[in-house]
Amino acid sequence: MLRLSTHDEGFAEAFRRVVADRRESAVDVTKDVAEILAAVRERGDAALAEYTQRFDGHDLDRSGWQVDVETCREAFEALKPELREALELAATRIRAYHEAQLPEDRDYTDAAGVRLGATWRAVDAAGLYVPGGRAAYPSSMLMNAIPAKVAGVERLVVVTPTPKGEVNALVLAAAHLAGVDEVWRVGGAHAVGALAYGTGRIAPVDVITGPGNAWVAEAKRQLYGVVGIDMVAGPSEILVIADAKNEPRRIAADLLSQAEHDPTSQSILITDDAAFADAVAAAVETELAALATEQTARTSWNDNGVIVVVGSFDEAPALANALAAEHVEIATDDPEALMKQIRHAGSVFLGRMTPEAVGDYVAGPNHVLPTGRRARFSSGLSVLDFMKRTSFIQLDQAALEAIGPAAVALADAEGLPAHARSIQVRLGQ
């Protein structure tokens, strides 16, 4: 774990290195992913079967390519009551939050008599990537599928890795609850390629969303343009801005909530109290010892964890904006004041009683968020990722006479006479 202070000589350079660190590039996967995608495009299902055997250790022809919707329903009905209620609560809150995101169509006539507007329509099919390697995430199933359903997508296709052919029952239950149409037992870059290009068994989709490892993220990046994507996401990260009035154990638990995801995850604490920083660091060690995920979380904390001691919290917003973190917790007396100064963050959690983990499951906003400083230009997954806007224009003769001559002048200036003529012939010229 790296310990920094804004009072130290060389802080600016040390912090710059933290900001510039590209943890997702620790392994250069670009070439491997390009080869995998080319194989899927050329050989379809045969390539999928080979990569699944290699990476997940099972034969798709034996274990089954697809999980049918009836199996998903049975998994939901077999849940223990407390788990079913938890899933239903999460689904209800996620649905309500995303329904409020639905955009409105526009249709109006301006002062020149030109009718203008835009309509919003859902894509026909969405591919949803749900991780299933290190852990299985029913929450990710809900976070991806429910916004797509709210948007009005007709076909929801899930791909999820199933090591040794085993599918997590809770993930299948979440698929049933969210109204997923297809669940395929494939994951990794090859699954993303199948969604984009289509294979003999899997029909292509229009948009691919969801988090994944470095190979999945790189596959989405390379396929943007063939399909739409939500963002390039991963590995996970959290920034906690906390004062000494917090209980160190709580802040330590918050930091480890992301560290346990993956060895490349990152947890950062900014505090104005050096003694509190020491107490949190000690509490992290205590909490680590009790975690079933200790090995992963400890590697993440040791390799990527950072504690920054500032002279005052006036310094915190600039540091937070430079990091543009996926998750930002603000556990101070006046978290609202700091949030107003933070321009770049995937999601912000305000106050001492708002752990990031609540946002992962039941708060309502989406937990699929930009990482790796991409919050500077990207937002969390929303209904709009499954929709596209079509503008429309309508003119009558009077409206064309009002604005047409300006268009003719611009077309002539650009050296495009046919553009100009298409307007002039309507103006009687």
RAWOZI-V796203 format. One record per pair of residues at least 12 apart in sequence whose C-alpha atoms are under 6 Angstrom apart, sorted by the first residue. I is the first residue (numbers start at 1). GAP is how many residues later the second one is. D is the distance in Angstrom with one decimal. If there is no record, write none. Layout:
i->I gap->GAP d->D
i->I gap->GAP d->D
//
This chain:
i->1 gap->300 d->5.9
i->1 gap->301 d->4.5
i->1 gap->304 d->4.7
i->1 gap->305 d->5.6
i->2 gap->304 d->4.6
i->3 gap->303 d->5.8
i->3 gap->304 d->4.9
i->4 gap->304 d->4.7
i->5 gap->303 d->5.4
i->5 gap->304 d->4.6
i->5 gap->305 d->6.0
i->6 gap->304 d->5.3
i->19 gap->304 d->5.6
i->23 gap->241 d->6.0
i->24 gap->190 d->5.9
i->37 gap->156 d->5.4
i->44 gap->155 d->4.6
i->45 gap->154 d->5.7
i->56 gap->107 d->4.4
i->56 gap->108 d->5.8
i->57 gap->107 d->5.0
i->58 gap->106 d->5.1
i->58 gap->107 d->5.5
i->63 gap->102 d->5.9
i->65 gap->119 d->5.9
i->65 gap->120 d->5.5
i->66 gap->117 d->5.7
i->66 gap->118 d->4.4
i->66 gap->119 d->5.8
i->67 gap->116 d->5.4
i->72 gap->100 d->4.7
i->72 gap->101 d->5.4
i->72 gap->104 d->5.3
i->73 gap->103 d->5.5
i->75 gap->94 d->5.6
i->75 gap->98 d->5.1
i->76 gap->97 d->4.0
i->90 gap->272 d->4.4
i->93 gap->271 d->4.9
i->94 gap->270 d->4.1
i->97 gap->267 d->5.5
i->98 gap->49 d->6.0
i->105 gap->13 d->5.6
i->105 gap->14 d->4.7
i->106 gap->12 d->5.1
i->112 gap->287 d->5.8
i->113 gap->286 d->5.1
i->114 gap->281 d->5.1
i->114 gap->285 d->5.6
i->115 gap->278 d->5.6
i->115 gap->279 d->4.9
i->116 gap->276 d->5.8
i->116 gap->277 d->4.8
i->117 gap->274 d->5.7
i->117 gap->275 d->5.4
i->118 gap->272 d->5.4
i->118 gap->273 d->4.0
i->118 gap->274 d->5.7
i->119 gap->270 d->5.7
i->119 gap->271 d->5.3
i->120 gap->268 d->5.7
i->120 gap->269 d->4.6
i->121 gap->266 d->5.5
i->121 gap->267 d->5.7
i->122 gap->29 d->5.8
i->122 gap->30 d->5.5
i->122 gap->31 d->5.4
i->122 gap->264 d->5.8
i->122 gap->265 d->4.2
i->123 gap->30 d->5.8
i->123 gap->263 d->5.9
i->123 gap->264 d->5.6
i->124 gap->29 d->5.6
i->124 gap->30 d->5.6
i->125 gap->30 d->4.6
i->125 gap->80 d->4.8
i->125 gap->81 d->5.5
i->126 gap->30 d->5.2
i->126 gap->79 d->5.4
i->126 gap->80 d->5.8
i->126 gap->81 d->4.9
i->126 gap->82 d->5.9
i->127 gap->30 d->4.8
i->127 gap->31 d->5.8
i->127 gap->78 d->5.9
i->127 gap->81 d->4.6
i->128 gap->29 d->6.0
i->128 gap->30 d->4.7
i->128 gap->80 d->5.8
i->128 gap->81 d->5.2
i->128 gap->82 d->5.8
i->129 gap->29 d->5.9
i->129 gap->30 d->5.3
i->129 gap->81 d->4.8
i->130 gap->30 d->5.1
i->131 gap->29 d->5.9
i->131 gap->81 d->5.8
i->132 gap->28 d->5.8
i->132 gap->29 d->5.0
i->138 gap->32 d->5.9
i->138 gap->33 d->4.3
i->138 gap->36 d->5.6
i->139 gap->222 d->5.9
i->143 gap->223 d->5.8
i->145 gap->33 d->5.9
i->146 gap->32 d->5.6
i->147 gap->236 d->4.9
i->148 gap->238 d->5.7
i->151 gap->232 d->5.5
i->156 gap->24 d->5.3
i->156 gap->25 d->5.3
i->157 gap->25 d->4.8
i->158 gap->24 d->5.9
i->158 gap->25 d->4.7
i->159 gap->24 d->5.9
i->159 gap->25 d->4.9
i->159 gap->27 d->5.6
i->159 gap->28 d->5.9
i->160 gap->25 d->5.7
i->160 gap->26 d->5.4
i->160 gap->27 d->4.8
i->161 gap->24 d->5.8
i->161 gap->25 d->4.8
i->161 gap->26 d->3.9
i->162 gap->23 d->5.8
i->188 gap->28 d->5.5
i->189 gap->26 d->5.5
i->189 gap->27 d->4.8
i->189 gap->30 d->5.4
i->196 gap->31 d->6.0
i->206 gap->21 d->5.3
i->207 gap->20 d->5.4
i->207 gap->21 d->4.4
i->207 gap->22 d->5.5
i->208 gap->21 d->4.9
i->209 gap->20 d->5.7
i->209 gap->21 d->5.2
i->211 gap->22 d->5.6
i->217 gap->15 d->5.4
i->230 gap->155 d->6.0
i->233 gap->137 d->5.3
i->233 gap->138 d->5.4
i->234 gap->137 d->5.6
i->235 gap->30 d->5.2
i->236 gap->29 d->4.9
i->237 gap->21 d->6.0
i->237 gap->28 d->5.5
i->237 gap->29 d->4.6
i->237 gap->30 d->5.7
i->237 gap->89 d->5.7
i->238 gap->29 d->4.9
i->238 gap->89 d->4.7
i->238 gap->90 d->5.9
i->239 gap->29 d->4.7
i->239 gap->30 d->5.9
i->239 gap->89 d->4.8
i->240 gap->29 d->4.8
i->240 gap->88 d->5.8
i->240 gap->89 d->4.6
i->241 gap->28 d->6.0
i->241 gap->29 d->4.8
i->241 gap->30 d->5.9
i->241 gap->89 d->4.9
i->242 gap->29 d->5.3
i->242 gap->89 d->4.7
i->242 gap->90 d->5.6
i->243 gap->28 d->5.6
i->243 gap->89 d->5.6
i->244 gap->32 d->5.4
i->248 gap->31 d->5.9
i->248 gap->32 d->4.7
i->249 gap->34 d->5.3
i->252 gap->28 d->5.6
i->252 gap->31 d->5.8
i->252 gap->32 d->4.9
i->255 gap->12 d->5.3
i->259 gap->38 d->4.6
i->259 gap->41 d->5.3
i->260 gap->33 d->5.9
i->260 gap->36 d->5.5
i->260 gap->37 d->4.1
i->262 gap->34 d->5.9
i->263 gap->33 d->5.2
i->263 gap->36 d->5.3
i->263 gap->37 d->4.3
i->264 gap->36 d->5.6
i->265 gap->35 d->5.7
i->266 gap->38 d->5.2
i->266 gap->39 d->5.7
i->267 gap->38 d->5.0
i->268 gap->37 d->5.8
i->268 gap->38 d->4.7
i->268 gap->39 d->5.7
i->269 gap->38 d->4.7
i->270 gap->38 d->4.8
i->270 gap->39 d->5.9
i->271 gap->38 d->5.1
i->272 gap->37 d->5.4
i->272 gap->38 d->4.8
i->272 gap->39 d->5.8
i->272 gap->40 d->5.5
i->317 gap->24 d->5.8
i->317 gap->25 d->5.4
i->321 gap->21 d->5.9
i->321 gap->23 d->5.2
i->323 gap->50 d->5.8
i->324 gap->20 d->4.7
i->324 gap->21 d->5.0
i->324 gap->49 d->4.6
i->324 gap->51 d->5.3
i->325 gap->20 d->5.2
i->325 gap->48 d->5.9
i->326 gap->19 d->5.8
i->326 gap->20 d->4.4
i->326 gap->43 d->6.0
i->326 gap->44 d->5.6
i->326 gap->45 d->4.9
i->327 gap->19 d->5.8
i->327 gap->20 d->5.2
i->328 gap->20 d->4.8
i->329 gap->19 d->5.8
i->329 gap->20 d->4.6
i->330 gap->20 d->5.2
i->330 gap->21 d->5.9
i->331 gap->20 d->4.6
i->331 gap->21 d->4.6
i->335 gap->15 d->5.7
i->344 gap->31 d->5.5
i->344 gap->32 d->5.2
i->345 gap->30 d->5.3
i->346 gap->23 d->5.5
i->346 gap->24 d->5.8
i->346 gap->29 d->5.4
i->366 gap->15 d->6.0
i->368 gap->12 d->5.7
i->368 gap->13 d->5.5
i->408 gap->12 d->4.6
//
